[in-house]
């Protein structure tokens, strides 16, 4: 600390090739990939590990595939695996079951594992050191923290949302403002550990879903919805706690969870930046890249970890080329980062808003289609486990919908309604 103070007072700087802000899955992945290639990387994390993050912490099959490809998979952070999902449309009183393989972890375990692997690879991990400001200069980036001043050739924003630092430098991709509230509590009595549960259509004013993800000895309970829906629900129920209490009572779980009142008071919320229509080129500027949640890379189901891993991997590949050429202008970053990102991530995410509109505004049509076409239920399970893309799910399920004029018409109307409402 004394040495760092001398550096600040003498106007000297710690110098790195790449500075990464945020040691979540995205930041740790890009740091790990770069450090393995002997790139000088500094990774900032404002908290100390293990740290809590509001997240259901389900790992899809796509996430597991990426982790194995990266050499970052470990049974160490897997606390349970489910192979079935229950999909309950509450108001309509319609329940479906589908095969869906999901691995469960906790963000305390998962995030720390990735950060430590990045550190072992050679990244300089600074826990408990939050970034206060970023300044983009012609020849370098200046990063100021509460402890020191740093310089790097380029900065990677992996700090999630709200991305205050990105906004301060003009790197702030558009995203849909969703929010998730979650808490951990004991498993309900007689709960089947092989099932993840999803509850849609909880209220006529509700868009989104409530989930139960069973872990080792406990479960994660939560609700994900749009910010404007939360405002409506808080007016209706008085608070998020009372709203969640009402959900648990309606689902018949309130009296089946030990000490539920105590655990519910620890409910935690976080912004979920669902992808809407941001362009790939909006995710870079001269000497700066946004990845993961900071870039708004989250699908309708709320899954963002897979895109955090993938965008981190793509950013590392791009930055190695930029370092080799010593070029960090926006045009070069677009060429090496956002063009692959557009093909490998955004192409799929462009379908996520279509799925959301149909699930929100044509729920009855979705239920009718699931009843009439069992293969669509199979596709839905595959989408939830992410063994098929949102693009494939949308296109394949649409083929089945077109066999039924009424269902197709309601779904088309939902897409139009959602577009007009701007969701």
C-alpha positions in Angstrom: 0.0 0.0 0.0 2.8 2.4 0.9 4.5 1.8 -2.5 1.2 2.4 -4.3 0.8 5.8 -2.5 4.3 6.8 -3.6 3.4 5.8 -7.2 0.2 8.0 -7.1 2.1 11.0 -5.5 4.9 10.7 -8.0 2.4 10.5 -10.9 3.7 7.1 -11.8 1.5 4.2 -13.0 1.2 0.5 -13.0 1.2 -0.5 -16.7 -0.6 -3.5 -18.3 -1.6 -4.8 -21.7 -5.3 -5.3 -20.6 -7.3 -4.1 -17.7 -10.5 -6.1 -16.9 -13.2 -4.6 -14.7 -15.2 -7.2 -12.9 -14.3 -10.8 -12.0 -17.5 -12.5 -12.8 -17.7 -15.3 -15.4 -17.0 -12.9 -18.3 -14.1 -11.0 -16.7 -12.4 -14.1 -15.3 -12.8 -15.9 -18.7 -11.2 -13.2 -20.7 -8.5 -12.8 -18.1 -7.8 -16.5 -18.0 -7.6 -16.8 -21.8 -5.2 -13.8 -22.1 -3.0 -14.8 -19.2 -2.5 -18.2 -20.6 -1.0 -16.5 -23.7 1.4 -14.5 -21.4 -0.6 -11.2 -21.9 -0.1 -8.9 -18.9 -3.6 -8.6 -17.4 -5.0 -7.0 -14.3 -8.4 -8.1 -13.1 -10.3 -5.8 -10.7 -13.1 -7.1 -8.4 -14.7 -4.7 -5.9 -15.7 -7.4 -3.6 -13.7 -10.2 -2.0 -14.4 -13.9 -2.8 -16.5 -15.7 -2.0 -19.2 -13.1 -2.7 -22.9 -13.3 -3.1 -24.6 -12.4 -6.4 -28.3 -12.5 -7.1 -28.6 -15.3 -9.6 -30.3 -18.7 -9.9 -26.9 -20.1 -10.9 -28.0 -22.7 -13.4 -25.5 -23.9 -15.9 -27.0 -24.9 -19.3 -25.6 -27.6 -21.5 -24.2 -24.9 -23.7 -22.4 -23.4 -20.7 -21.0 -26.8 -19.7 -19.8 -27.3 -23.3 -18.0 -23.9 -23.3 -16.4 -24.5 -19.9 -15.0 -27.8 -21.1 -13.7 -26.2 -24.3 -12.0 -23.5 -22.2 -10.6 -26.0 -19.8 -12.6 -24.4 -16.9 -15.0 -27.2 -16.1 -14.9 -28.8 -12.7 -17.2 -31.0 -10.7 -16.0 -28.9 -7.7 -18.7 -26.3 -8.3 -21.6 -28.5 -9.4 -23.9 -28.9 -6.4 -26.8 -30.7 -8.2 -28.0 -31.8 -11.6 -31.6 -31.9 -12.7 -33.0 -33.7 -15.7 -36.6 -32.6 -15.7 -38.4 -29.3 -15.6 -41.9 -28.5 -14.5 -43.6 -25.7 -16.5 -46.7 -24.4 -14.8 -49.0 -21.7 -16.3 -50.6 -20.8 -13.0 -53.7 -18.8 -13.9 -54.6 -21.2 -16.7 -54.0 -24.2 -14.4 -52.0 -26.0 -17.0 -48.9 -27.9 -16.1 -46.3 -29.5 -18.4 -43.2 -31.6 -17.8 -40.2 -31.7 -20.2 -36.8 -33.3 -20.2 -34.1 -30.6 -19.5 -30.6 -31.3 -18.2 -29.4 -28.4 -16.0 -26.4 -28.3 -13.8 -26.7 -26.3 -10.6 -24.0 -24.3 -8.9 -23.7 -21.3 -6.6 -22.2 -18.0 -7.7 -20.0 -18.0 -4.5 -18.3 -21.2 -5.7 -18.5 -20.8 -9.4 -17.2 -17.2 -9.6 -14.4 -17.8 -7.2 -13.3 -20.9 -9.0 -13.0 -19.0 -12.4 -11.2 -16.0 -10.8 -8.7 -18.3 -9.1 -8.0 -20.1 -12.4 -7.4 -16.7 -14.0 -5.0 -15.8 -11.2 -3.2 -19.2 -11.5 -2.8 -18.6 -15.2 -1.0 -15.3 -14.5 -3.7 -12.6 -14.3 -3.1 -10.2 -11.5 -6.3 -10.3 -9.4 -7.1 -7.3 -7.2 -10.0 -8.3 -4.9 -11.6 -5.6 -2.8 -10.5 -2.9 -5.2 -13.3 -1.2 -7.1 -12.6 1.0 -10.1 -13.6 4.6 -9.5 -13.0 6.0 -13.0 -11.8 5.3 -16.5 -10.3 7.8 -18.9 -9.7 6.9 -22.5 -6.6 8.7 -23.9 -5.1 8.6 -27.3 -2.4 6.1 -26.5 -3.6 4.4 -23.3 -6.4 3.9 -20.8 -6.2 5.3 -17.3 -7.9 3.4 -14.5 -8.2 4.9 -11.1 -9.2 2.9 -8.0 -9.3 3.8 -4.3 -5.8 2.4 -4.0 -3.8 3.3 -7.1 -3.7 4.5 -10.7 -3.2 2.1 -13.6 -2.6 2.3 -17.3 -3.4 -0.3 -20.0 -3.5 -0.5 -23.7 -7.2 -1.4 -23.6 -9.9 -1.9 -21.0 -12.6 -4.7 -20.8 -15.8 -3.8 -19.1 -17.2 -7.0 -17.4 -18.8 -5.2 -14.5 -22.5 -6.2 -15.1 -25.3 -3.7 -14.8 -25.8 -0.9 -14.0 -22.7 -0.2 -16.0 -21.9 3.2 -14.5 -18.3 3.1 -15.7 -19.4 2.3 -19.3 -21.8 5.1 -19.3 -19.1 7.5 -18.1 -17.0 6.8 -21.2 -19.9 6.4 -23.7 -19.8 2.6 -23.9 -23.4 1.7 -22.9 -25.2 -0.8 -25.2 -29.0 -0.7 -25.1 -30.8 -3.5 -23.2 -34.1 -4.5 -21.8 -34.5 -3.6 -18.2 -35.5 -6.8 -16.4 -34.9 -7.5 -12.7 -34.5 -10.7 -10.6 -35.1 -11.2 -6.9 -33.9 -14.4 -5.3 -33.1 -16.0 -2.0 -31.9 -19.3 -0.6 -34.0 -21.4 1.7 -34.4 -25.1 2.7 -36.0 -27.4 0.1 -39.7 -27.8 0.3 -40.8 -31.0 2.0 -40.9 -33.9 -0.4 -39.4 -31.9 -3.3 -38.0 -34.0 -6.2 -34.4 -33.0 -6.6 -34.4 -34.0 -10.3 -36.7 -31.1 -11.2 -36.2 -27.4 -11.8 -39.6 -25.6 -11.7 -40.8 -22.7 -13.7 -44.0 -20.8 -13.0 -45.5 -18.5 -15.6 -48.7 -16.4 -15.7 -48.7 -15.9 -11.9 -50.9 -12.8 -12.2 -52.8 -11.0 -14.9 -50.4 -8.1 -14.6 -47.3 -10.3 -14.5 -44.7 -11.0 -17.2 -41.9 -13.3 -16.4 -41.6 -16.4 -14.2 -41.0 -17.7 -10.7 -38.4 -20.4 -10.3 -37.2 -23.1 -7.9 -33.7 -24.5 -8.5 -32.8 -27.3 -6.1 -29.2 -27.2 -4.8 -27.4 -29.3 -2.2 -29.5 -29.2 1.0 -31.3 -26.0 -0.1 -33.0 -24.4 -3.0 -32.8 -21.1 -4.8 -36.1 -19.3 -5.2 -36.6 -16.3 -7.3 -38.7 -14.2 -9.7 -37.6 -12.6 -12.9 -39.6 -10.0 -14.7 -39.4 -6.6 -16.3 -38.7 -3.5 -14.2 -42.1 -1.9 -15.0 -43.8 -5.1 -13.8 -42.0 -4.9 -10.5 -43.4 -1.4 -10.1 -47.0 -2.7 -10.6 -46.5 -5.6 -8.3 -45.0 -3.5 -5.5 -48.1 -1.1 -5.7 -50.4 -4.2 -5.5 -48.6 -6.0 -2.7 -46.7 -3.3 -0.9 -43.2 -4.7 -1.2 -41.2 -7.4 -3.0 -41.2 -9.5 0.1 -45.0 -9.5 0.4 -45.3 -10.2 -3.3 -42.9 -13.2 -3.1 -44.8 -14.4 0.0 -48.0 -14.3 -2.0 -46.5 -16.3 -4.8 -45.3 -19.0 -2.4 -48.7 -19.2 -0.8 -50.5 -19.4 -4.1 -48.1 -22.2 -5.2 -48.7 -24.1 -1.9 -45.1 -23.9 -0.8 -45.3 -21.4 2.1 -45.9 -24.0 4.8 -43.5 -26.5 3.2 -40.3 -24.5 3.6 -38.6 -24.5 7.0 -38.1 -21.0 8.5 -39.3 -19.4 5.3 -40.0 -16.0 7.0 -36.4 -15.7 8.1 -35.0 -16.6 4.7 -37.3 -14.4 2.8 -36.0 -11.3 4.5 -32.6 -12.0 2.8 -34.1 -11.6 -0.7 -31.7 -9.9 -3.0 -32.3 -8.2 -6.3 -30.2 -7.5 -9.4 -30.7 -6.0 -12.9 -30.9 -8.6 -15.6 -29.9 -6.9 -18.9 -32.0 -8.8 -21.4 -30.8 -8.4 -25.0 -33.2 -6.3 -27.1 -31.7 -4.8 -30.3 -28.2 -3.5 -29.5 -25.8 -3.7 -32.4 -22.5 -5.4 -32.1 -20.6 -2.2 -32.9 -22.2 -0.5 -29.9 -20.2 -2.9 -27.7 -16.8 -1.4 -28.5 -15.1 2.0 -28.7 -11.5 3.1 -29.1 -9.5 1.1 -26.5 -12.6 -0.4 -24.8 -14.8 -3.5 -25.0 -18.0 -4.5 -23.2 -18.6 -8.2 -22.5 -21.2 -10.3 -20.7 -23.9 -8.5 -18.8 -22.1 -5.2 -19.4 -22.9 -5.7 -23.1 -26.5 -6.8 -22.4 -25.9 -10.4 -23.4 -28.8 -12.2 -21.6 -31.5 -14.3 -23.2 -35.2 -14.2 -22.4 -34.9 -17.2 -20.0 -32.6 -15.0 -17.9 -29.5 -17.1 -18.8 -26.4 -15.0 -19.2 -23.5 -17.1 -18.0 -23.1 -18.9 -21.3 -22.8 -15.5 -23.1 -20.4 -14.2 -20.4 -18.1 -17.2 -21.1 -18.5 -16.9 -24.9 -18.0 -13.2 -25.1 -15.0 -13.5 -22.8 -13.5 -16.1 -25.1 -14.1 -14.0 -28.2 -12.8 -10.8 -26.6 -9.5 -12.6 -25.6 -9.0 -13.8 -29.2 -9.7 -10.4 -30.5 -7.4 -8.6 -28.1 -4.5 -10.9 -28.8 -4.7 -9.9 -32.5 -5.0 -6.2 -31.5 -1.9 -6.5 -29.2 0.0 -8.2 -32.0 -0.8 -5.4 -34.4 -0.7 -2.7 -31.7 -4.1 -1.3 -32.9 -7.0 -0.6 -30.5 -9.2 1.7 -32.5 -12.9 1.0 -32.8 -12.6 -0.2 -36.4 -10.1 -2.8 -35.4 -12.1 -4.0 -32.4 -15.2 -4.2 -34.6 -13.3 -6.4 -37.1 -11.8 -8.8 -34.5 -14.4 -8.8 -31.7 -17.9 -7.7 -32.8 -18.0 -9.4 -36.1 -17.5 -12.8 -34.5 -19.8 -11.8 -31.7 -22.5 -11.0 -34.1 -22.3 -14.4 -35.7 -21.8 -16.5 -32.6 -23.9 -14.7 -30.0 -26.2 -11.9 -31.3 -27.6 -14.0 -34.1 -29.2 -16.2 -31.5 -30.1 -13.4 -29.1 -32.1 -11.6 -31.8 -34.7 -14.3 -31.4 -35.0 -13.9 -27.6 -37.3 -10.9 -27.8 -39.6 -12.7 -30.2 -39.9 -15.6 -27.8 -40.6 -13.2 -24.9 -43.4 -11.4 -26.8 -45.2 -14.7 -27.6 -44.8 -16.0 -24.0 -46.1 -12.7 -22.6 -48.9 -11.7 -25.0 -50.0 -15.1 -26.4 -49.7 -17.4 -23.4 -53.0 -19.1 -24.3 -51.7 -19.9 -27.8 -48.5 -21.3 -26.3 -50.5 -23.6 -24.0 -52.7 -24.7 -26.9 -49.6 -25.5 -29.0 -48.0 -27.5 -26.2 -51.2 -29.5 -25.9 -51.6 -30.1 -29.6 -48.0 -30.7 -30.6 -45.9 -32.7 -28.0 -42.8 -32.1 -30.0 -43.0 -28.4 -29.2 -42.8 -29.4 -25.5 -39.6 -31.3 -26.3 -38.2 -28.3 -28.1 -39.1 -26.1 -25.1 -37.1 -28.4 -22.8 -34.2 -28.3 -25.2 -34.3 -24.5 -25.2 -34.3 -24.3 -21.4 -31.3 -26.7 -21.2 -29.8 -24.7 -24.1 -29.0 -27.8 -26.2 -30.7 -25.9 -29.1 -30.5 -22.2 -29.8 -33.3 -19.7 -29.4 -33.2 -19.3 -33.1 -33.8 -23.0 -33.7 -36.5 -23.2 -31.0 -38.4 -20.2 -32.6 -38.2 -21.5 -36.1 -39.0 -25.1 -35.3 -41.9 -24.3 -33.0 -43.2 -21.8 -35.6 -43.5 -24.6 -38.1 -45.8 -26.5 -35.8 -47.8 -23.3 -35.0 -48.5 -22.7 -38.7 -50.4 -26.0 -38.8 -53.0 -24.3 -36.6 -54.4 -21.1 -38.0 -55.8 -19.8 -34.7 -52.6 -20.4 -32.8 -50.4 -18.8 -35.6 -52.7 -15.8 -35.7 -52.5 -15.2 -32.0 -48.7 -15.5 -32.0 -48.4 -13.1 -34.9 -50.6 -10.6 -33.0 -48.4 -11.0 -30.0 -45.3 -10.2 -31.9 -47.0 -7.1 -33.4 -48.3 -6.0 -29.9 -44.9 -6.4 -28.3 -43.3 -4.4 -31.1 -45.8 -1.6 -30.7 -45.3 -1.5 -26.9 -41.5 -1.4 -27.3 -40.8 -4.6 -25.3 
